[in-house]
Amino acid sequence: MKKILTIEGNRHIPLASIGAREQQRIEEDLHDGICQDLSAVILMTRVLEKNLSKRSPRDARDADEIIQLITKALIMTKLLTKGLLLVESNMKRVRYA
């Protein structure tokens, strides 16, 4: 399985050409930064959803939709850090390796 990282202009760069140390740093940055932030937003939105459910079921459903979208982004980010996801820079297409 050939791992590819796609960046600006849809240039494909084999992950092997990125130093192993740099790749590990990027993976750690994604995990420790974006993944942690997305997890925090999910938890905060769940509290919001619970509070809204008492006053406005419609708004609570909207909060649940936000949770679902953030959860999807979190899963995709985790897959990306493991090299299991190929992403094009324009985010129009996402492919699983």
N, C-alpha and C positions, 0 to 999 in steps of 0.2 A: 504494500500500500504506500503510495507516494503522497506525502503530506505537502500541501501547498498553502502559502499565505498570500492572499490577494490584497494589493494596496492600490493607491492612486492610479487612475487610468487603467485599471484592470490588468496591471502587470502581474504576472505570476512569478513568485520567487519560491523555489524549493526551501522548505524549512531547514533542510540540511545545510543550506548555505548560510544560514544565520548561526552564529556560534552557539554551541550548546549552553554556554553560560548565559548568553543574552536571551536565548529562548526561555530558559528557566526563570530569569528575572522578569520577563514579560508575563509568563504564566503566574508567577507569584504576585505581580502587580495587579493582574486581573482578579485573581482570587482574593487577595487581601484588600483590594480597593472596591472595584465594581461589585463583586459578589457580596461582600459584606454590606455595602450600601443598599443594594437591591433587597437583601434579606431584611434590613432594618425598615425599609419602606413597606415591605409586605406586612411586617408585624404592626407598624403604625396604621396602615390602612385597614387591617383586620379590626383593630380597636375602633377606628372610625366607623367601619361597617356595623359593628355591634351597637355603637351608640346611635347610629342613624336608624337602625332597624326598629327602634322604639318610637321614633318620631316620623320617619319617612321611609317606608319600605322601598319606594322607587329609588331614592338616593342610595339606599343600602345596596340595591342591585347594581347601581352604577359603580359603587365602591368595590363590589365583588368583581366586576368586569376589569377594573384597574388591577386588582390582585391577580387575576388570571393572566393579564398581559405582562405584568412584572415578573410573575413566576416563569412564564415562557422565556423572557429575556434572561432570567437567572439561569435557567436550564441551558439555554444556548451558550451563555458565557462559560458555564462550567464545562460544556462539551468542547468549546473552543480551547480552553486551557489544557484539555487532555489531548488536543490534536484530532478530535473526532468530528470536527465541523470545518467545512470549507466555506468561507464567506467572501463575496465580492464586495468591493468598496462601496458601490452604489446601493448596497443592501436590497437590491431588487430580487436577487436570488440567493438562496441559502441551500447548500447541499450537504448531506451527511456523508462522511467518508466511509 
